[in-house]
Amino acid sequence: MSAAIARQAGLMLQAPWQWRRNDGGLWALRLYGALMALLLGGPAVAALVWMPLRAAWTMTGMLAFVALAWVWCIQFGALLRLDHPHTAHAVPGHPRALRVTTLGLWGALVALCGAASALGAALLLGDGLRFGLAVATGAGTILLLLAMAMRWWWVWIPLCLGPTFIPVPGWNNIVFGSWAWMRQQWLDQPLGATLLVLAMQGLLLSLVFGSGNARHAVAYASRERMRRSAAAGAAGQKPTLAAYGRWAEWLGLPWQRLSDAWLAHVCRQASARPASVMARAEIVLHGPQHWVRHVSTVLMVQMVLALCFVFVTGLTGLSARLMLDNGRAGLAIGLTSMALSGLVSLPGALWMSRREQALLRLVPGMPQGAALNRAVAWRLMRHCLAVWAALLPAGVTMVWAGQGLPFVAFVAMALPMSAWLWCDVSRLRAARPATTFAPILLCMAAGGLSLFVLSRQADALLPWAVGLILLTAGLLSWRWRRLAQFPPALPAGRLS
């Protein structure tokens, strides 16, 4: 590698950290790093203390690889952003430097995983070469799949649905027959097979970048649109479906018409009553996150999942109970995310509509003072209640499949967290990913702890439910009284 390429590679690898520094968000990255260290370091230390030596080092190695994969995703995401079609077309040497940087980083991470595994296996087992080669092959495969999934979103579909088809006889024979053949080839020539597989993976990795043509420009624009939408969602500013492209705009057209019909309804029924005034004001306050749109999206997601289940069960002959049993963890986390979506998105919606809120206070019949605070808070709570009611079909299905415990343990955590919304809106600030993820992390941690306790102690369900209800009632009662002491809520963030 020449000195110029090495210098350019160093600058490319510094890009994600430099962007964060320029945006003033380096502290958020440090916070994520601290959380990752806590979530991964804590179990690693616990494993080294309480588990047998071999199992402890295996667990520690897996957690260390998760951390490396997290770093790889950050760096590769930045490299994809640097793959601009104009730069690839007009800057000499840029595509080559981009590919060299990516392959160098990928190769270094794969070599680190292989060398560390070989060293650990040599100390514990006495012969670590084959183990290190196997780990290097697996690490290279996983990092390549992550890169391809970040480049092409549809790669997630076979990755997620592939294990579901394993019980199907024909697919089962293909998967395990191919695996047995590849395993035998690797056992015959471990070093040669590993080098061949890694060379092929490196070639595939170099193909994810464009060449500066029109196709490259379209793909880059699509990726940037998805990235901006994801960044807005992480900050609580949930974009509409139309922000994800033409197919999403077509998919969201019925819900847009439903939202327009609701707007026409509340305008026809307009009066000076506080309920009517707040119904109209809510359309402005919550904007794209209005409860009609939100509930429609939640129902649409459940409908798509139901159609996928029907398609897969009809194609494979698998029972729906078995599929729900295999996917209970992912479904519980996904449903919890939807239950918490109101907590995440509504503060951002209030912040985005703050410029129009001064005019809303002049509407005849608009509550003032403490009454305004409680009217805004009640509308926020009604929004969350509507979303939770929309999740009932999924909850009933989980209970029918015998997987009600994970659903209840996680989704019920949204009840006490709803007090998070009843804050001093006049001092509201722009949502940041770190503040947005705080309620999600708390709910996931509390849900995981609840699931662990309830799965071990079946008799604890009633005391747990009573305690959760009392905690929710206490938090909401305390915040409801505090609302009367806050300055008028609107415009949001004027005192921040």
SVG drawing of the C-alpha trace seen along z (x, -y; Angstrom):
<svg xmlns="http://www.w3.org/2000/svg" viewBox="-70 -35 74 70">
<polyline fill="none" stroke="black" stroke-width="0.4" points="0.0,0.0 1.5,-3.4 1.8,-6.2 -1.0,-8.2 -3.4,-5.3 -2.5,-4.7 -3.0,-8.4 -6.4,-8.4 -7.4,-5.2 -6.7,-6.8 -8.8,-9.8 -11.7,-7.6 -11.6,-5.6 -11.7,-8.8 -14.8,-10.1 -17.6,-8.8 -15.9,-10.2 -15.1,-13.5 -18.7,-13.8 -19.9,-13.3 -17.4,-15.9 -18.6,-18.4 -22.3,-17.8 -21.5,-18.2 -22.7,-14.6 -19.4,-13.0 -20.7,-12.8 -23.6,-10.5 -21.1,-8.2 -19.1,-8.1 -22.4,-7.3 -23.1,-4.5 -19.6,-3.2 -20.1,-3.3 -23.4,-1.4 -21.8,1.2 -19.0,1.6 -21.5,2.0 -23.8,4.4 -20.9,6.5 -18.3,6.1 -20.7,6.9 -21.7,10.4 -18.0,11.1 -16.8,10.4 -19.7,12.4 -18.8,15.3 -15.1,15.2 -16.1,15.3 -18.9,17.9 -18.6,20.1 -16.1,22.9 -12.9,21.7 -13.6,22.9 -17.2,21.7 -16.2,18.4 -13.6,17.7 -16.1,18.8 -18.7,16.3 -16.1,13.6 -14.9,14.2 -18.5,14.0 -19.1,10.7 -15.8,9.3 -16.9,10.2 -20.2,8.4 -18.2,5.2 -16.0,5.7 -19.1,6.1 -20.5,2.9 -17.3,1.0 -17.4,2.6 -21.0,1.4 -20.1,-2.1 -17.1,-2.2 -18.7,-0.5 -21.7,-2.8 -19.3,-5.7 -17.6,-4.2 -20.9,-3.7 -21.6,-7.4 -18.2,-8.2 -19.1,-6.2 -20.7,-9.2 -21.3,-8.9 -19.8,-12.3 -16.6,-11.5 -16.3,-8.1 -16.6,-9.6 -14.5,-12.8 -11.8,-12.1 -9.0,-9.9 -8.1,-7.0 -11.1,-7.4 -12.9,-4.1 -9.6,-2.2 -8.9,-3.8 -12.4,-3.1 -12.1,0.6 -8.6,0.9 -9.7,-0.7 -12.8,1.6 -10.8,4.7 -8.0,3.7 -10.4,3.1 -12.3,6.3 -9.1,8.3 -7.7,6.8 -10.8,7.7 -10.9,11.2 -7.2,11.7 -7.7,10.4 -10.6,12.8 -8.6,15.7 -5.4,15.0 -7.1,14.3 -9.1,17.5 -6.1,19.6 -4.1,18.3 -6.9,18.9 -7.5,22.4 -3.8,23.2 -3.7,22.3 -6.8,24.2 -6.8,27.1 -3.2,27.4 -4.0,27.0 -5.5,23.8 -4.7,23.6 -7.8,25.3 -10.0,23.5 -8.5,20.1 -9.1,20.8 -12.7,21.8 -13.3,18.7 -11.7,16.5 -14.0,18.0 -17.1,17.5 -16.1,13.9 -15.4,13.0 -18.8,14.5 -20.7,12.6 -19.0,9.3 -19.7,9.7 -23.3,10.4 -23.6,7.3 -22.0,5.3 -24.3,6.7 -27.4,6.1 -26.3,2.4 -25.9,2.0 -29.0,3.9 -31.9,3.8 -33.6,6.9 -30.7,9.1 -32.3,9.0 -35.3,10.9 -33.5,14.2 -31.3,13.8 -34.4,13.5 -36.6,16.0 -34.0,18.6 -34.0,20.4 -37.8,20.7 -37.6,23.0 -35.0,25.4 -37.7,27.9 -39.0,28.2 -37.7,31.6 -36.4,30.4 -34.8,27.2 -33.5,29.2 -31.7,31.6 -30.2,28.8 -28.9,26.9 -27.5,29.8 -26.2,31.6 -24.3,28.5 -23.0,27.9 -21.7,31.5 -19.9,31.2 -18.3,27.9 -17.3,29.1 -15.6,32.1 -13.7,30.0 -12.5,27.7 -11.4,30.6 -9.4,32.1 -7.6,28.8 -8.3,26.2 -5.7,23.6 -6.4,23.8 -10.1,23.8 -10.0,20.9 -7.9,18.8 -10.1,19.6 -13.3,18.7 -11.8,15.5 -10.6,14.5 -14.0,15.0 -15.6,13.0 -13.1,10.2 -14.1,10.1 -17.8,10.0 -17.1,7.2 -15.3,5.1 -18.4,5.3 -20.7,3.4 -19.4,0.1 -20.5,-1.7 -18.6,-2.9 -20.0,-6.5 -22.7,-5.7 -26.4,-6.5 -27.2,-3.2 -24.8,-4.2 -26.4,-7.6 -29.9,-6.0 -28.6,-3.5 -26.7,-6.2 -29.8,-8.5 -31.9,-5.7 -29.4,-4.8 -29.2,-8.4 -33.0,-8.8 -33.1,-5.7 -30.3,-7.0 -31.8,-10.4 -35.2,-8.8 -33.5,-6.4 -31.6,-9.3 -34.8,-11.3 -36.5,-8.3 -33.6,-7.9 -34.1,-11.5 -37.9,-11.0 -38.9,-12.8 -40.6,-9.8 -41.0,-10.5 -44.0,-9.4 -43.9,-6.3 -43.5,-8.5 -40.0,-9.4 -38.9,-5.9 -39.6,-5.9 -42.3,-5.4 -43.3,-1.9 -43.8,-3.3 -45.8,-6.2 -48.1,-3.8 -48.3,-1.7 -49.2,-4.6 -51.8,-6.1 -54.8,-4.5 -53.7,-5.8 -53.1,-9.3 -56.7,-9.3 -57.9,-8.1 -56.0,-10.9 -57.6,-13.4 -61.0,-12.0 -60.4,-12.5 -59.3,-16.1 -62.4,-16.8 -64.5,-15.2 -63.1,-17.3 -63.4,-20.5 -67.1,-19.8 -67.7,-19.2 -65.7,-22.3 -66.9,-24.2 -65.5,-26.2 -65.6,-23.2 -62.1,-22.2 -62.5,-18.7 -63.2,-20.0 -60.4,-22.6 -57.8,-20.0 -58.9,-17.5 -58.1,-20.1 -55.0,-21.3 -53.7,-17.8 -53.5,-17.5 -51.0,-20.4 -49.3,-19.4 -48.5,-15.9 -48.2,-16.4 -47.1,-13.2 -47.3,-11.4 -51.1,-12.0 -52.8,-9.0 -54.7,-8.2 -51.5,-7.7 -49.8,-6.0 -52.5,-3.5 -52.9,-2.8 -49.2,-2.1 -49.4,0.3 -52.3,2.1 -50.7,2.3 -47.5,3.8 -49.6,6.5 -51.5,7.2 -48.2,7.6 -46.9,10.0 -50.1,12.0 -49.9,12.3 -46.3,13.4 -47.2,16.1 -50.0,17.3 -47.8,17.4 -44.9,19.2 -47.2,21.7 -49.0,22.5 -45.7,22.9 -43.9,25.0 -46.6,26.7 -45.2,25.5 -47.7,24.8 -48.2,21.2 -47.6,22.1 -44.2,23.5 -43.2,20.3 -44.4,18.0 -42.5,20.2 -39.3,19.8 -39.7,16.1 -41.1,15.1 -38.0,13.1 -38.0,11.0 -41.7,10.5 -41.7,9.4 -39.0,6.9 -40.7,5.7 -44.1,5.3 -42.4,3.5 -40.8,1.1 -44.2,0.3 -45.8,-0.1 -43.0,-2.6 -43.2,-4.4 -45.5,-7.1 -43.0,-7.8 -40.2,-8.1 -41.9,-10.1 -44.4,-12.5 -41.8,-14.8 -40.1,-15.2 -43.4,-16.0 -44.2,-18.7 -40.7,-20.2 -41.1,-20.2 -44.5,-22.0 -43.4,-24.6 -43.6,-27.5 -47.3,-26.9 -48.2,-26.5 -48.2,-30.2 -51.1,-30.6 -52.9,-27.7 -53.1,-29.5 -55.2,-32.2 -57.9,-29.7 -61.3,-30.4 -61.8,-27.9 -58.2,-26.9 -57.4,-26.0 -54.9,-28.2 -52.4,-27.7 -52.6,-24.5 -55.7,-23.4 -53.6,-23.6 -50.8,-21.5 -53.3,-18.8 -55.1,-18.9 -51.8,-18.4 -50.8,-15.6 -54.1,-13.9 -53.9,-14.0 -50.4,-12.4 -51.8,-9.7 -54.8,-9.0 -52.4,-8.6 -50.4,-5.9 -53.6,-4.2 -54.8,-4.0 -51.5,-2.5 -51.7,0.1 -55.3,1.0 -54.1,1.4 -51.6,4.0 -54.2,6.2 -54.5,8.5 -50.8,9.3 -51.1,9.8 -54.1,12.1 -52.2,14.1 -49.1,14.5 -51.3,15.7 -53.1,18.2 -49.7,19.6 -48.6,20.0 -46.1,17.1 -48.1,14.6 -45.4,14.3 -42.7,12.6 -45.3,10.3 -46.6,9.3 -43.2,9.0 -41.9,6.5 -45.0,4.6 -46.3,4.0 -43.2,2.0 -44.7,-0.8 -47.3,-1.5 -45.0,-3.0 -42.8,-4.6 -45.8,-6.6 -45.2,-9.0 -42.1,-10.0 -44.4,-12.1 -45.9,-14.2 -43.0,-16.6 -42.5,-20.3 -43.2,-20.9 -42.2,-24.5 -38.6,-23.4 -38.6,-20.7 -35.5,-20.4 -34.8,-18.9 -34.8,-15.2 -31.4,-13.4 -30.8,-9.7 -29.3,-9.4 -32.4,-10.9 -34.7,-9.0 -33.2,-5.6 -33.3,-6.1 -36.9,-4.9 -36.3,-2.1 -33.2,-0.9 -35.0,-1.1 -38.0,0.8 -35.9,3.5 -33.8,3.9 -37.0,4.0 -38.7,6.4 -35.8,8.8 -35.6,8.8 -39.3,9.4 -39.2,12.2 -36.4,13.8 -38.2,13.6 -41.6,14.7 -40.1,17.7 -38.4,18.9 -41.3,18.2 -44.7,18.8 -46.4,17.7 -44.8,14.3 -47.2,13.2 -49.9,11.8 -47.6,9.8 -45.6,8.6 -48.8,7.3 -50.1,5.7 -46.7,4.0 -46.6,2.8 -50.1,1.3 -49.3,-0.4 -46.0,-1.8 -47.9,-3.1 -50.6,-4.7 -48.1,-6.3 -46.0,-7.8 -49.0,-9.1 -50.6,-10.6 -47.3,-12.4 -46.8,-13.7 -50.5,-14.8 -50.1,-17.0 -46.8,-18.4 -48.5,-19.5 -50.4,-22.2 -47.0,-23.7 -45.4,-23.9 -45.5,-27.0 -48.0,-26.8 -47.0,-24.1 -47.3,-25.9 -45.2,-26.9 -43.0,-23.9 -39.4,-24.5 -39.7,-28.3 -38.0,-28.3 -35.3,-25.7"/>
</svg>
